């Protein structure tokens, strides 16, 4: 991020009331400011208390925009902005002073802004109020979220579980979903010691009061604990009491319980965030116990993080998300049915067992350490550096933007590079998308050829032939050749004198290209495929170590049969081993399924899977799709058993996820991947996998693989090399040579 980035932040939230969504607005602005971003926070409603906005005053680059006071919407009366009105206000602010990114929270709001089309490509949508179960993810919901994803630059997800769920249902979200967990500020005051609890025991709850948050049953805890011989009082902070149609008497009962007089209840009302934390810090035990209906939530509770930052143990439900955060052996879980007496049991355990209380406090404190405001600022800075890269060297001296045209029938291997090119200051990018390998609109292609300073043609096929014969004088032409093109006549039809660079993805295929075509060696260079290492770097599922993975098993040269050999060898030792295959079935490729030898190959494989005792129930076929990053969370070892490959992204993607790669020696594999991952035959591959005999050895190998792929194939590094190819007439010294290492 070499220039000042301007952001607008708007949440469909009322900052007069303190709850998780209101705190999100405050902490997002604080984190963006720390990340060096100029930020305008736009208020939804007139603020009558500065509890959340006052701490933003004086922060570098932060402005609070008050639409009512500044009369940004004609005829608007006091009250909250509707999504329609908010969209108009945001568009007006952008016209007056354009922003680089618009950070939004609230599904209805985001949907409205997307429909108005003013901010296409600049929206960073923070998604929480979306369907979080298969039953809720209707066709209508999927279509709406797909529109949001397509119009957004990034989607911000609070947890890894939410990100994976979204990617599984909305393919458009894949590759653009970022983690944005809650941010908790460091306490601005000395945190009290909690070695010995107060008498009476001080319980604390902060946030909104709502039926599913069990805030009304909480008020009965002091009396229930008193019956067990434990003196206790409940301290509450907050002023947002929900009106819930499903619980018509809740608001009145909750108000009565808080304002009392209710024995054992001390209600502090709404307070600024730091003051609320100070009150909580003087207590002994935080309450995060909720109705079991929320156990499947894919979100994190901000209050658990805040309590942890204060060194407080927290009573909360046993859920998969909480077990991932605090461990399965955390001592203060409320069991599945989560009734009032169960919560009282957990509080009693904390009161009577100092070791349990101490262990819980340590776990909560450690978890909170991963969600500090400084950590959020570092995440934002990394996101902004990727989204707004510096201008390429020499690019700023040009009188006009460098015009880059990209042409081809299949651009899937260029998608993230295109995102990078479009983000670069001083570059203008246009696409000539051919609908089929040899079909295009000649007029559109001619227009691009006449316009562009540099044309990049993906695949050395008919598009490369056409552009080599229609190159504009003074322009440059770069052609990328993968593998299958060498078996066709197109390379011989290319006018190589018109081509400035031929890019191959591996040294082996660069040499084969030179041998096959006789082209000048000075024109052929190697730039590896990119791997989005940041997107793929996700925590592994607990059982991942015993699961092999293969991505793509068609055509037959991918050799699924050899993968089954590896699986049988492993299952002969340990039946915990399984294989997951993520691929389209071969019969969905007509050019494959029309060949009798291909059909025979897969028929034999399917019969073998039905008859082999070692393979029974051990192979899972997962749907082909873009959700590779979330799929790889379940995979501990990625196999590459092909007869030949130009590069083979699957093992590299697996390495970026922390999986251990295992390859057979297809030609050129050892010039791309470390030889330690390459094995002579399936039995040797199985032996090497089995030799990683415990969790620590497997994790260590996975970390080594992750480091290697980051150093060699990271998206950022490959994008820089491609940028040098585009903007410079001279070959970069960093571009790989054709000769093997």
N, C-alpha and C positions, 0 to 999 in steps of 0.2 A: 504494500500500500504506500506508494510514493507521493500521493497527493491527498489533500484533505477530502474525506468522504463525508457526504451530507446525508443524514438519515432523518426520517419522520417516524415517530412512534405513536401509534393510536391503538388503544384497547377499548373494546365495547364494555367498559367498566366504569363505575362511579368511584372516584378517588376520595369521596367523603367517608366511605365505608371501608373498613380494613378487612380484607380477606385475601386469599391466595392470589386472585386475579389482579386486585389492586396493587398488592405488593410486587407482582410481576412487572407492572408498568414502571414502578419506581426503580427496581433493581436492574431492569433492562436498560434504562437511561443511564444509570450509574455505571454499568459495565461498558456501554458504548462510549461514554465519556473517558473512562480509563483506557479504552482501546484507541483513543485518539480521534474519535468520530464527532463531527459537529451534529448535534441532535436537537430536534424540536419535538417536545412532547405536547400533543394536542389533547386537551381535556374534553371529555364527553359531556360533562355537566359543570355548572358553576361550582366552585369549591368554597365551602363555608368553613372548612378547617384546613389548616396547612400541615396536618400530621404527616402526609405523604409527599407533598410538594415542597415544603420548606427545606427539607434536606437537599433538594436539588439546586437551590439558589446558590449561585457562586461556583457551581461545578464548571470546569473548563468546557466551553463550546455548547453548553446546554441552555435552551430557551424553552420556557413554558408558554404555550399558545392557548389563550382563553377565548374561544370563538364568540362568546356572548358579549364580553366586554369589548372585543375588537370589531364587533359587528361584521363578521365574515359571512354571515348568511342573512340575506335580506328577509325582513319580516319575521325572523325567528324570535319567539318568546322564551323566557327563562324555562328551563327544563332540560331533559337529556336529549342529545342528538339521536335521531333514528339512524339506522344504517344508510338510508337514502341521503339524509342530510349530511352525515359524516363524509360520505363519498364526495359530495359536492364541495364541502369545506376543504378536504384534503387535495382535491384537484385544483382548487383556487390557490392554495398555499404553494403547490408545486409550480403553477404557472408564474406566480410572483417570484419564486426562488426555487428552481428545480432541485429535486433530491435525487440521490443515487440509489437509495433503497427505502422502501416503505415497510416498516415492521408492524404487522397487524395481529390482533388477537380477537377472536370471536367469529364463529363459523358464518352466522348470518351476515355479519359485517363484511368478511372476506368475500363471500359470495356476491354481495352487492358491488363491491369495488371491482371484482373480476368482470362482472356483467357490464360495468360502465366502461371498461377497456382503457382507461386513461393510464394505468400504471403497469400495463403488460410487460413482463420481463423484469420488473423492479420490485415485485412484492416478495417479502419474506414473511410467510404466514406461520404464526405460532398456533399449532393445532392441538387442542385439548378436548373441546366439546364436539367430538365426532363419535360415530359409532365405534364401540370397542368390543363388539362380539359379532360372530358370524350371523346371528339372528337379526341383528340391527342393521347389518350392512346390506341394505336392499339395493336393487338395480338403480333406483333413483339416487340413493346416497352415493353409490359408486360413481355414477355419472357426474354428480355435483363435485365430488372430490377430484375426479379426473380433470374437470374444467379448471378447478383451482390450481391443481398441480401444473397443468400446461401453461397457465398464465403467470405462474410464480417463478422467481429466480431460485428460491430455496423454500423448503418446508422445514419448520423448526419443530422438533418432537421432544417432549419432555423426558422420555425414557427409551431405552433400546427396544423394549417390548412393544411400545407404541409404534416406533419406527418400523419394525419388522412386520407388525400387523398391517400397517398402512401399505407397505410395499407389496404384501401378499395380495391385497385386494385392489390396489390402484397401481398398475404398472408404470403410469406416468410419474409416480413419486420416486421410482428407483433412480438412484444417482443424484438426486437433488434433495434428499432428506438429511438433515443435520441434527445432531443431538444438541439440545438446549435445555439442560436440567435447571431446576430452581437454583437461585443464587442467594446465599446467606451472608450478610455482612459480618465482619469480625466485630464482636462486642466492643463498643467504645468506652468500656469501663472495666475495672477489675472484676473478674468472675469469682464469685464467692466459692469457698471450699465446700464440698458436699460430703465430707467424710461421715458426719453424724447428722441424721435428719432432725428437723425441728420437732418440738412437742407443743401443740399437735402437728402431725405430719401434714406438710403443705403440698397438695395436689394443684396442678395448674393446667388450664386450657386457654388457648388464644385463638382467635379467628372468628369465623361465622358460626351462627347458631342455627342448626338445621336438623330435621328429623333423622336423616340417615347418618348424621355425624354423632348421634347418640348424646347430644348435649343436654337433653332433658333428663334421661336416666342418670347422667353423670352427677346431677345435683342431689341424687339420693345416696351417693356413695358415702359421704361423711356419716350419715345415720346408720347405714348398713355396716360400716367399719366399726362404729361405736359399739354395735351389738357384739362384735368380735373382740372387744377390748382394745381397739386401736383408735386413739383420738386423732381426728383428721379434719382438715378444712379444705375447701375447693376455692381456688382463686381463678377468676375468669376475666379475660380482657377481650373486648370487641363490642361492636354496636350494630352489627348486621344480623337481624333476626328474620329468618325466612318466613314468608307466607306461602304455605304449601297446600294446594287444593286437595291432595291425597290425605292430608292430616289437618283437617279444618280447625281443630282446637289448639294446634301447636303454638302458634305465635302468642296467644294469650297466656297459655300455661308457661311458656318459656320466659316471657316477660315477668310474670308473677314470681317464678322461681328465682330469677336474678335480682329483682328489685325487692323481693321478700316482704317482711323479714323471713328468711329461710335459714334455720340453724346450720352453721358450718359453711355458709356460702359468703364469699367476699367478692363482689363484682366491682371491677375497676372501670368499666365503661370503655369507650374507644380511646385509645392512646396512640401517640406516635410510635413507629416501629421500635426505635431504640428504647423508649420508655417501657413498651410492652415487654421487650427482652429483659430489661432491668428487673421488672416485676417477676418475670418467670425465673430469672437467675436467683432470686431470693427464695425460691421454692425447692422442693425435694424430688418431685416426680411429675413428669409430663404425661398428659393423657392424649393418645391418638387412637383410641378404641372407637371403632365404627360399626355400623350395621353390616352383617355379612353380605348384603346386596352389593356392597362396594368392594368385596374381596377380589373380584376379577378386574378391578381398575388397572389400567396400564399407566397410571400417573404416580408421581411421588408426592408425598405430603411435605409442604414447605415447613410446617410447624415441627415435624420430626427433626428436620435439619437444624432449625433454630434451637430447639431444645438441646440437640447434640452439641451445638457450638457453645452452649452454656454449661456443658458437662452434666446435663440432666439425663437420667435413664427415662425411657418412655414405655408406657403400657400401650400395646397395639396388637392388632389382629395378626394371626399367623397366615401369611399369604405368600405365594411364590415371589412376589416383588420384594416383600420384606425379608424373606429368607435370603434372597440374592444380595440384599443390602447389608443385613446384620448377621446372617448365618442361621442355619437350621437349629442350632443349639442356644439361640438367644433366650435368656431365662424369663422374660416378662411378656411372652406372647399370651393373648387371650385365645382359647381354642375355637374351633370352627363354628360352634353355635353362637358364641360371643354374646351370652346373656349377661345381665347385670351381676349375678353372683359369680360368673366366670371372671369378669373384670375385677370384682372385689377380691377374688382369690389371687390374681396377679399383683394387685396393690399390697395385699397382705404379705405375699412372698417378698416383695421389695422392702416392706417395713421390717420384717422379722429376720431376713437373711442378708447380712451385709455383703457376703461374697456374690450373691446373685445381683444385688444392687450395684456393686462395683463393676462386675463384668458387663452388665447392661450399659452403664454409663460409659465405660471404655469403648464399647462397640458403637454407641451413638456418636461419641466424640470423634472417633476415627472416620465414620461414615460422613459426618458433617464436614470434615477436613477436605473432602473431595468436591465440595459444593460451595466454596467460598466465593465472594465477589471477585477477588483477584483471579481465581480460576476461570470464572465466567468471562472476565475481561480478556484473558489469554485465549480462550476459545473464540471469542468474537474477533480478536485481532487476527487469528489464523484464518477464520472464515473470510474476513475482509481482504486479507492479503491474497487469497486465492481468487476472490471475485473481482478484485480491482488491481490487477498486476501493474507493475511500472511499465512505462513506454519502452519499447525495445531500443537498444543502442542505435543511434543514427536515425531513428524514426522521427524524432522531434524536429530534425532539421529540414524535413520535407515541406514543400509549399502546400501540399494537400495530402490527405490520407493515402496510404498505400492501398491500392485496390487489389483485393485478393479474390479470385474466383475459384470455386471448388466444384468439380464435376464428377459424375459417376452414377452407376445404377444402384449401388449398395454402399452407404456411407456409415454403416454401423461401427466400423473400427475408427472413425474419425469424430464421433459425436462430441466427446469431451474436449478434443483438440479444437473443434469448431467453437465451443463455448469459450475457450481460452482466446482464440483469435478475435472473437467478437468483443471480448472484454479489453483488449489492448488499445490504449490510446494511439491514434495515428494509423489504424487499420480500418478499412471498410470491406465487409465480406458479403459476397453474393453466391448463390448456389444455382447450379444447373443440374437438377435431379432428373436423371434419365429413368423413365418408367420401367425399362427392361434393359438387359445387357446390351442389345444392339438397336434399341429404339429410343428416339429422342425428337425434340422439336428443333430442326436445323436453324430456324430463325432465332430462337432463344439462345442456342449455343453460339451462333455467330455474334449476337449482341454481347454475350459475356466475353467472348474472345477479343472483341474490339474494345471493350471497356477495361479489362483487367490489366494490371501491371504484372501480376503473377497468377498463373493458373495451376492449380493442383488437381491432377486427375487420379482418382482412386481406382485401382486395378488397371493393369496394362492390357486392356481389352479394346473393344470398338471405340470407346470414348477417347482413349489415348491415341488411337489411330486418327480419329477425326481432328482432334485438337492439334496434333503434330502437323497436319496438312492445312490448318487454318490459323496458324499462329500469327498474331499481329507483330509487325516489325517493332523492336524495342521492348517487347514484353518477354517474360521468362516463363518456362514450362517445366513443371515438376511432375513426374509420373511415379506412382507407387506400385510396385510389382510384388505380389504375394507368393503364390506357388502354382496354382492351376494354370495360369496364363502361359507358362513355359511349354505346356503340352499342346498348345493351340498355335495357329498361324499368326496371331495378332502382333507379337513382338517383331516379326519380320516385316510387317506392313507399316510399322511405326517409322516415321522420318526421324531418325535419331539425331540428325543434324539440327533439328528444330527443338530437341529436348535438352534442357540445361542440366537436369538431374534426374536420375532414376534411383528411387529409394527402395531398398530391400530391407526386410525386417530381421534378417540374420546373415552372418558372414557366409554360411554354407550356401544359401540361395543367391547371395550376391555373386559368389564364384560360379555357381551353376548358370546364372544369367549371362555372365561374361563368356563362359564356354559355349553356351547355346546360341548366343546372338552375335558374338564378335564385336560388340560395342566397345568404344574406348573405355578403358578402366577409369579414367578421370571423371567420367560421367556417372559412375555407379557408386553409391554410398550406402551405408548401413545406419538406419535409425530404428531401434527396437520398438515393439509395440508398447503402448502405455498401460499401466495398471493403476487404478485409482486406489492407492494404498490406504488413504484416509477413510474412504467409504467401506473398505473391506475389513478394516481393523476393528473387530467387534469381539466381545467376550464369548467364549465357547460354552456350549451347553455341557452339563455335567458328564454326559455319556459319550462325548465326541471322540474320545481317544480310541474307542473300539469301532468306529464307523469309517469305512472307506468311501470315497466319492469319485465319480466319473462324470464329467460334463461333456455331453455330445458323444453319441455312440453310432452315428451314421455318417458315412458309409462303412462298409465292413472293415476297411483299413484302420478304423479306430480300435478294432480288436477287443470288443467286449468279452470275447471268449477267453482272452488272456487275463483280463480282470477277474473273471470267474475262477481261473486257475489259482490266482493269488488268494482269493477268498476261501477256496476249498483248503488250501494249505494252512491258512490261519485257523479256520474252524475245526480242522482236525486236532488242533491244540486247545482251542478255547471257543466255545459256542457263543460267546458274547460278540464275536465279530459279525458285522453286517456290511452290506454295500448299498449305497444310495446312488441312483443314476438320474441325473437331471438332463433331459434330452427330449426332443421330438422323436416319436417312433419312426422307424425307417419308412413305413408305408405312407407317411405324410409327405415324403419327397418322391414325386412321380419319377424323376430321372434316376432314382436309385431303385425304386420298387419295380420298375419295368425290366430290370436285369435279372434273369433267372438265377445267376450265381449269387446275387445279393439276397434274394428270397431264400435260397437254400441255406445260406450262412445264418440268417436269423431264425429260420425254422429249426436248425440244429441247436442253436442257443436256447430257444424257448423249450424245446423238448428236454434238453439237459437240465434246465432249471426245474422242470416238473419231476424228473426221475432221480436226480442226485440227492441222496440223503443229507449230504453236507450243505446243499444249497436250499433246502426246503425252508421257506419262510425267511430267508436271509437276504433277499434282494428286494429293494423298494424302488419303483420307478416314480420319480417326481415330475410334475408338469414342467415343461419348457417355459421359461419366462425370464424377465429381467431381474427378478429378486434373488440374484446369485449371492449377494452379500449376506442376506439373512439365512439363506439355505446353507451357506458355508459355516454358520455357527454350529451346526450339528456334525460337521465333518472334521475328522482328526487327521486323515491322510488322503491326499488327492493323487490318483493314478493317471499316468500317461503311458498307455500300452500300444500306441499307434505304430503302424509300419513306417510312416513318414509324416512329418509336419514341417511347416515353414517356420513356426515359432511355438505354437501351442500355448494359448493363454491360460488354460485351465490350471496347470501346476503353478504358474505365477500368481494367479488369483488366489489359489489355495494358500500359497506361501504368505501372501499379504494378510490372510485371515488368521495366520498362526498355525495352519495345518502343515504337516510334513509332506513334502513332495516325494513321489516314487516314480521313476521313469525307466522305461526300457531304452536301449541305445539306438533310437531312430537317428538317421543321418543328420548330423549337425547339432544334436541335443547337447553335447558336451561343450559347444561354443556359446551356448545360451545359459545353461544351468551348471552349477557346481557338480563335479563328477561324483561327489559323495552321495548324491541323490539318484545316480544312474546305476542300474543293476543289469546283469547279463541276461537273466531269464526270470520268469515269474517266481520260481522257487527261491531264487536269491532275493528277489524283491520281498517276498513274504518273510524270509529269514531276517532281513534288515528291519522290517516293520515290527516283528515280534521281539527283536532285540531291544527295542525301546520299552523295557519291561515294566516300568512304573510311570506314574503320573509326572514325576519330576523330570525324568529323562525325555519323555515325550514333549513336555512343555519347553524344555531347553532346546531341543531340536527345532521346534516350531518357532521359537524366538530367533534362532539363528537364520532360519529360512525367511522370516519376516524382515530381518535386517538386510539380508542379501537383496531381496526384491525391492526394498526401498532405495537401496544404493544404486541399483541397476535400471529399474524400469518405472520409477515413480512418475505419475502424471506430470508433476511440476517439472521434473528434469527433462522428460521427453518433450514437453511443450516448449521449454526454452530452446531445445535443439531445433525443433521445427520452426520456431520463430526466427532463429538465426538463418535458416534456409530461406525463409520468405523475404527477409528485409535486407539481406546482404548478398552482394554479387560474388563474394569470396566464400569459399568453403570454410566453415568453422573448424578450428583445430580440435574441438571437442566431439565432432562427428566421427563415428567409428570408421576404421579402415575396413577394406574388404578382406584383408588377410586375417587368419585366425590369431587369437591371443597367444 
